[in-house]
């Protein structure tokens, strides 16, 4: 197969490219490096089945040659990024999705949308099944990301129904692992970097809010299986093991051997109080479930960030 991956230099996009290449496929990657990092795909330089276009998918997008798949992963995806870049986030979720779907339609290619558990907002149903419509504040600070992804899902289904595009939608829950960006605002990377610096780990609120953490290799395997499946309805891909944020902070301190303490900051507006995927559909349709326990995944992620300790990216801000 020959597939296009938008956002290929991002955390998930780069791992997904590796997965397709490992199975012998050809990958065309697009990224404008707004939040993606060139070093995430540096190892693919010169790869005979990988090519790269530096491009903003929110603008008209053209890819030469045939394509069998379009996987749309371009978007700021962490609170720090989408709160700083709300307009770009809305544009890539709307215009970017429209352009990527247009490429899929023109090429007769299968389309996969990277959606998110954020479409459930601050959920009133727990755990969250795909049938739940969510509890999202459209005018809150997080609305730029939540509503961009909800709109992207609606557009994807419109192209599926009206234009006959073969579509897939994955709702991605909290994912972590190597190639996360230091300081990207996600809780796992924040805690690990703070612990390795010996800084206090910042917990918002009392830390009783819950999250479910899926290691990147598990997440990518689920996405890969969904792409190759016949399932056109949204599918949750995440780890249903639920932890409080304070439990995660304590575990990171213990595993890094850090002398860091835990400090509390006010809870951000609309921050979800609980987050846990119902993965019954993924198990039934894809035969997929996570295999990497939190301690094992954290160990690999901590090792990755330790490797960055000597670089300027992990030094305390001046």
C-alpha positions as CSV (number, residue, x, y, z in Angstrom):
1,X,0.0,0.0,0.0
2,X,0.9,3.7,-0.4
3,X,-0.5,5.8,2.4
4,X,-0.4,9.5,3.3
5,X,0.0,10.5,7.0
6,X,-0.6,14.1,7.9
7,X,1.1,15.2,11.1
8,X,3.8,12.6,10.4
9,X,6.4,14.4,12.6
10,X,4.1,14.3,15.6
11,X,4.3,11.9,18.5
12,X,1.7,9.4,17.1
13,X,2.2,10.2,13.5
14,X,5.8,9.2,13.5
15,X,5.2,5.9,15.3
16,X,2.4,5.2,12.8
17,X,4.7,5.8,9.9
18,X,7.2,3.3,11.4
19,X,4.4,0.7,11.7
20,X,3.4,1.0,8.1
21,X,7.0,0.9,6.9
22,X,7.7,-2.1,9.0
23,X,5.0,-4.0,7.2
24,X,6.4,-3.1,3.8
25,X,4.1,-0.3,2.8
26,X,5.1,3.1,1.3
27,X,4.5,6.3,3.4
28,X,4.1,9.9,2.2
29,X,4.3,12.2,5.2
30,X,3.1,15.7,5.6
31,X,3.9,18.1,8.4
32,X,4.5,21.8,8.8
33,X,6.3,21.4,12.2
34,X,3.9,23.6,14.1
35,X,4.0,21.1,16.9
36,X,5.6,18.2,15.2
37,X,9.4,17.8,15.5
38,X,11.9,17.0,12.7
39,X,13.8,14.7,15.0
40,X,10.8,12.4,15.2
41,X,11.3,11.4,11.6
42,X,15.0,12.0,11.2
43,X,15.6,8.2,11.3
44,X,13.5,7.9,8.2
45,X,15.7,10.2,6.1
46,X,16.8,8.2,3.1
47,X,14.3,5.4,3.6
48,X,13.4,4.1,0.2
49,X,9.7,3.9,1.0
50,X,9.3,7.2,2.9
51,X,8.9,10.6,1.3
52,X,8.1,13.9,3.1
53,X,6.3,17.1,2.1
54,X,6.6,20.1,4.3
55,X,3.1,21.6,4.0
56,X,0.2,23.0,6.1
57,X,-2.7,20.7,5.4
58,X,-5.2,23.5,6.3
59,X,-4.2,24.9,2.9
60,X,-5.0,23.2,-0.5
61,X,-3.2,19.8,-0.5
62,X,-2.0,17.9,-3.5
63,X,-0.1,14.6,-3.5
64,X,1.2,13.1,-6.7
65,X,0.7,9.5,-7.6
66,X,-1.8,6.9,-6.3
67,X,-2.8,6.5,-2.7
68,X,-4.5,3.6,-0.9
69,X,-5.0,5.4,2.4
70,X,-5.0,8.8,4.0
71,X,-4.5,9.0,7.8
72,X,-5.3,12.5,9.2
73,X,-3.2,13.0,12.3
74,X,-2.3,16.7,11.9
75,X,-3.4,18.8,14.9
76,X,-2.1,20.3,18.1
77,X,-3.1,17.7,20.6
78,X,-2.0,18.8,24.1
79,X,-3.7,21.5,26.2
80,X,-0.6,23.8,26.1
81,X,-0.6,23.7,22.3
82,X,-4.2,24.1,21.5
83,X,-4.7,26.8,24.2
84,X,-1.9,28.7,22.6
85,X,-3.0,27.9,19.0
86,X,-6.8,27.9,19.1
87,X,-7.4,29.2,15.6
88,X,-4.8,26.9,14.0
89,X,-6.4,24.0,15.9
90,X,-9.9,24.8,14.6
91,X,-8.6,25.3,11.1
92,X,-6.7,21.9,10.9
93,X,-9.8,20.2,12.4
94,X,-12.1,21.8,9.8
95,X,-10.2,22.9,6.7
96,X,-7.4,20.3,7.2
97,X,-9.9,17.5,7.5
98,X,-11.8,18.8,4.5
99,X,-8.6,18.9,2.5
100,X,-7.5,15.4,3.6
101,X,-10.9,14.0,2.8
102,X,-10.7,15.6,-0.6
103,X,-7.4,13.9,-1.3
104,X,-8.9,10.5,-0.2
105,X,-11.9,11.1,-2.5
106,X,-9.8,12.1,-5.5
107,X,-7.5,9.1,-5.0
108,X,-10.2,6.5,-4.1
109,X,-8.3,6.0,-0.9
110,X,-9.5,4.8,2.5
111,X,-9.6,7.6,5.1
112,X,-8.8,7.4,8.8
113,X,-9.5,10.3,11.1
114,X,-7.5,10.7,14.4
115,X,-10.2,11.8,16.7
116,X,-10.0,12.0,20.5
117,X,-11.5,11.1,23.8
118,X,-12.0,14.9,24.2
119,X,-15.2,14.6,22.1
120,X,-16.7,13.2,25.3
121,X,-15.8,16.4,27.1
122,X,-16.2,16.3,30.9
123,X,-18.2,13.0,30.7
124,X,-21.4,12.3,32.6
125,X,-21.2,8.6,31.5
126,X,-18.4,6.5,32.8
127,X,-16.6,4.7,31.3
128,X,-17.2,6.3,27.9
129,X,-18.7,4.1,25.1
130,X,-18.7,5.2,21.5
131,X,-22.5,5.7,21.7
132,X,-22.1,8.5,24.3
133,X,-22.5,12.0,22.7
134,X,-20.4,13.8,25.2
135,X,-20.6,16.8,27.5
136,X,-18.6,19.6,25.8
137,X,-18.5,23.3,26.5
138,X,-18.3,24.8,22.9
139,X,-17.3,28.2,24.1
140,X,-14.9,27.2,26.9
141,X,-11.1,27.4,26.4
142,X,-10.9,23.7,25.5
143,X,-13.7,24.0,23.0
144,X,-11.3,24.8,20.1
145,X,-9.9,21.3,20.3
146,X,-13.0,19.4,21.4
147,X,-15.3,21.0,18.8
148,X,-12.7,20.8,16.1
149,X,-12.5,17.1,16.5
150,X,-16.3,16.7,16.8
151,X,-16.7,18.7,13.6
152,X,-14.0,16.5,11.9
153,X,-16.0,13.4,12.8
154,X,-19.2,14.9,11.4
155,X,-17.4,15.9,8.2
156,X,-15.8,12.4,7.9
157,X,-19.2,10.8,8.2
158,X,-20.7,13.2,5.7
159,X,-18.0,12.3,3.1
160,X,-18.7,8.6,3.9
161,X,-22.5,8.9,3.4
162,X,-22.7,11.5,0.6
163,X,-19.5,10.7,-1.3
164,X,-19.0,7.1,-0.6
165,X,-15.5,7.5,0.9
166,X,-14.4,4.5,2.9
167,X,-13.8,6.0,6.3
168,X,-12.5,5.1,9.8
169,X,-12.6,7.1,13.0
170,X,-10.4,6.4,16.0
171,X,-11.0,8.1,19.3
172,X,-7.6,8.2,21.0
173,X,-7.4,8.2,24.8
174,X,-4.3,9.4,26.7
175,X,-1.3,8.0,25.1
176,X,2.4,8.2,26.2
177,X,5.8,6.9,25.3
178,X,9.1,7.9,23.5
179,X,9.0,10.9,21.2
180,X,6.6,12.9,23.4
181,X,7.7,16.5,23.4
182,X,9.1,17.9,26.7
183,X,6.9,20.6,28.0
184,X,4.0,19.8,25.7
185,X,1.6,20.0,28.7
186,X,0.6,16.3,28.8
187,X,0.6,14.9,32.2
188,X,3.0,12.0,31.7
189,X,5.7,14.1,30.0
190,X,5.2,16.9,32.5
191,X,5.6,14.7,35.5
192,X,8.7,12.8,34.1
193,X,10.5,16.0,33.1
194,X,9.7,17.7,36.4
195,X,10.9,14.6,38.3
196,X,14.2,14.4,36.3
197,X,14.8,18.1,36.9
198,X,14.1,17.7,40.6
199,X,11.2,20.1,40.4
200,X,7.9,19.8,42.2
201,X,5.3,17.9,40.2
202,X,2.4,20.1,39.5
203,X,-1.0,18.5,40.1
204,X,-4.1,20.4,39.2
205,X,-6.8,20.4,41.8
206,X,-6.5,17.7,44.4
207,X,-5.3,15.2,41.9
208,X,-8.4,12.9,42.3
209,X,-9.3,13.3,38.6
210,X,-8.7,10.1,36.7
211,X,-7.0,9.2,33.4
212,X,-6.3,6.0,31.5
213,X,-2.9,5.8,30.0
214,X,-2.1,3.7,26.9
215,X,1.5,3.0,25.8
216,X,2.2,4.2,22.2
217,X,2.9,0.7,20.8
218,X,-0.5,-0.5,22.0
219,X,-2.2,2.6,20.6
220,X,-0.6,2.4,17.2
221,X,-1.4,-1.3,16.9
222,X,-5.1,-0.6,17.6
223,X,-5.1,2.2,15.0
224,X,-3.3,0.0,12.5
225,X,-5.9,-2.8,13.0
226,X,-8.8,-0.3,12.7
227,X,-7.4,1.1,9.4
228,X,-7.3,-2.5,7.9
229,X,-10.7,-3.4,9.3
230,X,-14.2,-2.9,7.9
231,X,-15.4,-0.8,10.8
232,X,-16.8,2.6,9.8
233,X,-18.2,3.6,13.2
234,X,-16.0,5.4,15.7
235,X,-13.8,3.1,17.8
236,X,-12.2,3.9,21.2
237,X,-8.5,2.9,21.4
238,X,-7.1,3.3,24.9
239,X,-6.2,1.5,28.0
240,X,-9.2,1.0,30.4
241,X,-6.9,0.8,33.5
242,X,-7.8,4.0,35.4
243,X,-5.5,5.9,37.7
244,X,-5.8,9.2,39.6
245,X,-3.4,12.0,38.5
246,X,-1.9,11.9,42.0
247,X,-1.3,8.2,41.8
248,X,0.6,8.8,38.5
249,X,2.7,11.6,40.1
250,X,3.6,9.3,43.0
251,X,4.5,6.5,40.7
252,X,6.7,8.7,38.5
253,X,8.6,10.0,41.6
254,X,9.2,6.5,42.8
255,X,10.3,5.2,39.4
256,X,12.7,8.1,38.7
257,X,14.1,8.0,42.2
258,X,13.5,11.7,42.3
259,X,13.5,13.9,45.4
260,X,10.6,15.9,43.9
261,X,7.6,16.8,45.9
262,X,4.0,17.3,44.7
263,X,2.4,20.8,44.5
264,X,-1.1,21.8,43.7
265,X,-2.4,24.4,41.2
266,X,-6.1,25.4,40.5
267,X,-8.0,23.0,38.3
268,X,-8.2,24.4,34.7
269,X,-11.7,25.2,33.3
270,X,-13.6,22.3,31.9
271,X,-10.9,19.8,32.9
272,X,-12.5,16.3,32.7
273,X,-13.0,14.7,36.1
274,X,-12.8,11.2,34.8
275,X,-11.6,9.5,31.6
276,X,-11.8,5.8,30.9
277,X,-12.5,4.1,27.6
278,X,-15.1,1.4,27.1
279,X,-13.1,-0.8,24.6
280,X,-15.7,-3.5,24.0
281,X,-16.0,-2.5,20.4
282,X,-12.3,-2.6,19.8
283,X,-12.0,-6.0,21.4
284,X,-15.0,-7.4,19.4
285,X,-14.2,-5.9,16.0
286,X,-10.4,-5.6,16.0
287,X,-9.5,-8.3,18.5
288,X,-7.4,-5.6,20.2
289,X,-6.6,-4.8,23.8
290,X,-3.7,-3.1,25.5
291,X,-0.8,-5.3,26.6
292,X,1.7,-2.9,28.1
293,X,1.1,-2.2,31.8
294,X,1.7,1.3,33.1
295,X,4.9,0.5,35.0
296,X,6.5,-1.1,31.9
297,X,5.5,1.8,29.6
298,X,6.6,4.4,32.1
299,X,10.0,2.8,32.4
300,X,10.6,3.0,28.6
301,X,9.3,6.6,28.6
302,X,11.5,7.6,31.5
303,X,14.5,6.1,29.7
304,X,13.7,8.2,26.7
305,X,13.5,11.4,28.6
306,X,16.7,10.5,30.5
307,X,18.4,10.4,27.1
308,X,17.4,14.0,26.6
309,X,18.6,15.1,30.0
310,X,21.8,16.6,28.7
311,X,20.0,18.6,26.0
312,X,18.7,22.1,26.3
313,X,15.1,20.8,26.0
314,X,15.2,19.3,29.5
315,X,17.1,22.1,31.2
316,X,15.1,24.3,33.7
317,X,13.9,27.6,32.1
318,X,16.0,30.6,32.9
